[in-house]
Amino acid sequence: MLDVGPALSRAARAAPPTARAARRALVVGAAGALGSAVLEQLLAAQRFERVGALVDQPIRAALQGFEPVDDEATALRDFGADAALVVFDRARRAFGRERAFVRPEPLALPALATRLHAAGVRSLVVVVPHRPALLPMALQQGLASMDEAAVAALGFEHLVFMRMAQAADATGGAALSAPQRLARWMLSQLHWMVPQREQPVRADTVARVAAALAVDLPDAPPGTRVLPGALLWQAAQQRDARALVGAWLDRPGAKARL
């Protein structure tokens, strides 16, 4: 069981942000392994005055720079986040503070994005799991049917969908016959023989890229983008993903049509 407390404590030891970087970021879905990693990376970035996480139960903020944000319109507006990251992650048994974190559902993404936009969020990053095949089928189907066009139509200045390279494979199994599903399962067991470049990246890499996007999006040309899986693999080979993400954001070809 992964406890987010020690990881967040390490990130919170950093020096307070400067006035030049007085921004606020909000994480929706901080309970899972990926969500907690995103929250840790945002705190460690030292580029946000406050980093919040959406909660539906009372929670004490014991970490420097961290603030729980109630899941209701007034609290969202009062927090004043300019960047938000919606993290979809596999469910796990929650303990302590994790029980308080809101777990977003893919089918509710348009409604959630509408609330975030109304609360003043201008940069939105939607993070899907780095290994969707490990998710329950209901969540896989939800990820496949997310209404990205509806979210893009809301008018965010910056919108990024971090769709992982394996997402398409993970969502098509329901339509296969029993022999086809068995063949797919047998092939999946050979992942240990797959070259490292073709294997899914770790959650901490996804989190580093997501945090870099939240930091750099205000300086990038406005638009809607879909981040390619190849960029995540490149980021896994580097300690600092910011230069890689910055170069990708400035490329006209990085924008997507939904």
N, C-alpha and C positions, 0 to 999 in steps of 0.2 A: 504493500500500500504506500503510495507516494504522499508525503505530507508537505503541503505547500508552505508551511510556516517557516522552516529553515531557509528555503530558497528565497522567499520574499525578504526575510531578515537580512540575508547577504546583500540583496540588491538595494535595500533601504539604507545601508551604511554609507552610500555615496554622498558626496557633498551636495548641499541644496542647489537647485538650479538658479541660474542668473536671471536678471530681469529681462534680458534679451530673449530668453526662451520661456517666457511666462505663458505657457499653453496648458491645456487640460485634455487628457485622453480618458476614454471610458471603455472598459472591457465588458462585453455581454457574453457570458459563458466561461467564467474563470474557474469552474470547479474541477474540470478534467485535467489530465496530464498536459494536454496541449494548451488549454486555457490558462493554467497556472504558469506555464512557461512563457506565454505571451505577456502575462501580467508582470512577471519577473523581469523580462527584457525591457519593458516600458519603464519600469522603475530604475533599472540600471542605466538606461540611456541618458539620464540627467537632463533631458530636454523638455520636461513637462513640469509645470508648477505643482500639479496634482495629477495623480492617476487614480481613477475610480473603477469600481466593479459594481455591476448592477446586482442588488440583493432583494430578496423578498422576505427576509427575516432580519431582526436587529443583530448587528455585529459591531464589536468594538474595534476601532481603528488604532492598532498599536504600532504601526509601522510608519516611519517618516515618509511623507509624500503620498501615502495611500489613504483613500477615503471611500467608504462604502456609500453607495447611492441607492436610495429607495426606488423601487420599481413603480413609480407613479409620476404623472406628467409634471407636477410642480417641482419635485425633487430633481428630475432630469433637467428642467430648464434652469433651476437655481445652480446646479453644478457647473453648467456652462462649458461643456466639452465642445471643442472644435473638431476633434477626431474621435471616432468610435471604431472598435474592432469587434465584430460579431464572430464568435468562435463556436463551430459545431464540433462536438467531440463525443466519443463513445462514453456511455454511462459507466460509472464505477461506484462502488460503495463509498458514500461520503461520511466523513467524520468532522466534528468540530465546526470550524468556520465554513468548510466546503458546503455544508447543508444549506447555508444562507444564500449562496450564489445562484442567480437565475440561470436556468439551462434553456437556451433558445431552441425552438423547433423549426426545422427548415421550411415547413409549409406556412409558418407564421412570419417569415422574413419580410414580405412586403408591409405588413402591419407594423412590425417592429421598426423597420426603416422609416416608415412614415412618422412614427413617434420621435425617432432620433432627429430627423430633419426638422420637425416642428420645434424641437428643443434647442436648435441652433447648431447641430452637427453639420459640418460642411465637407469633411473627408471621412469616407466610410470604407473599411476594409472587411471583406467577408472571407473568413478562413474556414476551409473545409478540412476534414481529417487527412493527415498525410498517408494513412493506409485505410481507405474506406472499406476494403474487403473485411476488415475486422469488426465492422459495425453491425448491429442488428439489422435485419432486412428492412424493417419499418423505417429506420433512419436512412438507410441507403436509398430507398425509394423516395424519401423526402428530399434528399440532396439532389436526386435526379430531376425532380419536378419543381425546384425552386424557380420562382418567377423573376428571373434576373431583369427582364425587360421592364417589368413594373417598377422595380427598384431604381433602375436607371432613369425612368421617366419622372422620378420625384424631384430631380434637379440638384443633386449633390454636385459641388464643384469638382470633387475628386471621388471616384468610385473604383475600387479594385476588387475583383473576384480572384481569390487564390484557389483555382481549381487544380487539383493534383493530377498527375499523369495517369494514375490508375483509376480515377473516378468512373470513367466510362465502363471499364471492365467490371467494376464492383456492382454496377446497377443493372447489368443485363442478364444476370443469372436467373432471374425469376421466369424468364420466357424460355429457358432451355429445357430439353427433355431430361429424364433421369440419367440416361447414359452420358449425355453431354455434360451434365453437372458433375458426374463422377470423373469424366475425363478432365474437366477443368480443375477439380480438386486434386487429382493425381499430378497434374502439371504444376499446380501451385506448390506442391511439396518439394519441387526441384529448385525452389528459390535460393537455396544455399549454393547452387551451382551457377546462378546468374551473376554476370560480372557486376562489380560494385556500382558502376556507373548506371546500371539499369535497375538497381534496387531502390525502393522508396527511401527518402531521406528521413532523418530522425526528427522528433518533435522539436528539439531545441533549435534546429536549423530553420524549420518553418517559423518558429517564434521569432528568431533573429530577423528574418526577412520581413515578417509582419510588423515588427517594431520599427525597422528601418523605413518601411513604407509610411507608417504613421508620422514619423519625424520629417520625412522629405517631401511628402505630397504637397504641402502648401507652396513649395518653391517650384513645383513642376507645372507644366501646362495643364489646364483643366481638361477633364474628360473621363470616360469610362474605359477601364482596361481589364484584361484577363491575363494574369501572370502565368507564364509557361512553366511546366515542370522542369524544363532544362535549366532555367535560372536557379531553381532551388538546388539542383545538383551542383551547379557551379558555386553557390553560396556555401555548400557543405565543405568545399575545399579551402575556404578562406575563413580566417578568424573574424574579420570585419566585413559584413555584408553591405555596408552603406555605399561604398563606391560602386559596387555592382548594381545595386538597386537604383542609385542616382543616375547612372548611365542608361539604364533601361527606361526610366521615367522620362528622360529627355528625348528618347527616340520617337519620332512621329509614328513609326510602325507599331509601337506598343499599345496604342489605342485600339479599342475593340468595338465592333458593331454588334449589338445584341438584337 
